[in-house]
Amino acid sequence: MKLKKFRIKHYKSIADSGDCYLTDTISILAGKNESGKTSILEALEDFDTDRKIRENAKPIKSPDEKPEISITFIVEKDTIKEILQEISSSLKATADIELEVIKTFPDEYTFSNNTLENEIFGGKEIEKTQKSIRDKWGKIKSLHEKYPALGGSLFDFDFTNFANEKTLFTNFKNATTPNIPQIDEKDRDNFSKFLTEVETEINNLESFFATKTKFFNALKKWIPNFILFNSFDDVFPNKIPFAELETNEWIKDLSVISDLDVTTIKNSTDRDKHKHKKDVNVTLNKDYEKFWTQDISNLSIDWDSQFLYFWIEEDDYPYEPSLRSKGRQWHLAFYVKVSARANENVPNIILIDEPGLFLHAKAQEDILSQLEDSAKEVQLIFCTHSPYLLEADKLNRVRLVHRTKKAGTRIENKVHALADKETLTPIMTAIGLELNAGISSLDKVNNIIVEGPSDVYYLNAFKKILNKNNVNFVFGGGAGNMPFVGTILHGWGGKVIYLYDNDQGKKDGEKNLKDNWLVTKDLILSVLNTAGSIEDIFSPSNFKEFVLGDANKTYSESNSEHVKKSKLDKVLLAKKFLETCQNGTSINLDKTTMDNITKLIENRPTAQLS
């Protein structure tokens, strides 16, 4: 079962997180401190079937609200088939399904009925049966009004509390049956027939609901374990007593990743023990050295008759793990625990709160390498505000977490959906080395400040197409920050112009530059002479083929409006187009697109820029 999305309600500071869509491998929750990232991971941990939702999850401002965590899984057809066989159901699994499972405080699991009923349990048949019961029950009520002496208490079937409605029907049937002989013969037969048919259909529904309950109880066993690593306070030990080897968690984890075998250590011959020690150390270091590149060192295991020892060997000298830096201790614990959870033969979802918090930038890149390796086996979700754990070419993994006074913690699925500078800082830092590389290229005096990351990518692609290298595009950090970036470049001796989309933002930006920064009008340009954004430089046919990758796509609005309407990630589209140009792929743009590109790149204010 794969996680597709989750939603959290009434959990600590989270009134309603909104839907958070996940990738199949690594999903990243990025945001500033106190935004609610840790609470999100704790909520997901509380979804685990071996836990209850923690008592302190109840929201302080709304103590009567019950915390609720809903997760939508993709359940594979083969899994459904096994569950149906387990509960001895004759129903068939025909395809993978999306299934939303909801956990409500403290430990109540339910699931949305529609998917199961429609995809597995024949939802249309259920609706048909319920309608039939209502229709026949209406006829029974009409006859009862005609013959009040039948007795019994009437009610309405709405199927909100089916068990209670079945009880009410049984009581009604038992009360009226003895009195049926007192009514007219024709009505007598109809009344008896309707009672029998309703009873049969109620029993059929009950059987369906019982099967559904059995299915869900069996399904719970397939729900992955949610494992949260938040601090690793249980640091990697220096040694473990022999008497504790069978029960020690570290030994269990090492057994998963290195084939360490307690029986061999305790009971085999000296020769076998020596060989096993050598094999374990070789296996352990061969894997660990891929994920720790900061120095040349080895992780070593040894034992005597009383203890199993751990050593970190540097320059041929052994050190206890406790003598190394806190970052090194954390990384060692991280490596062992995450690797073990990823490789044990059970379904796990790994949750990590601020990985690499004690490590410098280079070591955090090693963390990413470890995460990538583990994500081959399990889904991972981690939260961070470190730019070194965000990769510019994988921003589709990032979900932004922010907190407002009214709505509490919210999750945005698109990287550029927010204007919160603190939340976006790690994102912009992560891609800034790429986007703002031009700042260090002041031998090129033709500097053009642009609004967004997508502008930089497209414009550098256009430079590549035209083979024009005498202009430098610099990311301005949004329309409001462009004057600051331009002033810095100007102070460093660069010549600067400002480039906007031709929209209201350009009008506001131009007014700000002229009124507050004394920038002349001829240094303020727009990407097009007509209204539009950077995407509208392309003809629709070129944009569909070379940017969207679908020449047959149809839409009537402008390219930029289509991107916005379809909720596409404009930055990733632009970056992909630049990479295509850089890879030497043949791109034959039509005259409309080439004319727009040429006007934009070549027709600059020549009096100010050389």
ABEGO torsion letter per residue (X at the ends): XBBABBBBBGBEABABAEBBBBBABBBBBBEBBGAGAAAAAAAAAAABAABBBBAAABBAABAABBBBBBBBBBBBAAAAAAAAAAAGBABBBABBBBBBBBBBOAABBBBBAAAAAAAAAGAAAAAAAAAAAAAAAAAAAAAAAABAAAEEBBBBBAGABAAAAAAAAAAAAAAAAAAAAABBAAAAAAAAAAAAAAAAAAAAAAAAAAAAAAAAAAAAAABBBBBBBAAGABBBBABBBAAAAAABAAAAAAAAAAGBBAAAAAABBAAAAAAAAAAAAAAAAAAAAAABAABBBBBBBBBBAABBBBBBBBGGBBBBAAABBAAAAAAAAAAAAAAAAAABBBBBBBBBBGBGAABBAAAAAAAAAAAAAAAAABBBBBBBABAAABBAAAAAABBBBBBBAAAEBBBBABAAABABAAAAAAAAAAAAAAAAAAAABAABABBBBBABAAAAAAAAAAAAAAGBAABBBBBAGEAAAAAAAAAAAAAAGBBBBBBBBBBAAAAAAAAAAAAAAGBBAAABBBABABBEBAAAABBAAAAAAAAAGBAABBBABBAAAAAAAAGBBAAAAAAAAAAAAAAGBBBBBBAAAAAAAAAAAABBBAAABX
